[in-house]
């Protein structure tokens, strides 16, 4: 859970920016978007496989560029 402590006489905009940063770091918005609609187990499996393939290709390209 994202918690931001507000200091005395601290501007609202500064607190809001800090809160947004904490929410983004914890991945709350992506989790909410992911849970917005039901995802069938087969779709979930395909999504994970695509993500894995994308990570592998990115690592291979990075390794190739290093050579």
Secondary structure, 3 states (H helix, E strand, C coil): CCCCCCCCCCCHHHHHHHHHHHHHHHCHHHHHHHHCCCCCHHHHHHHHHHHHHHHHHHHHHHHHHHC
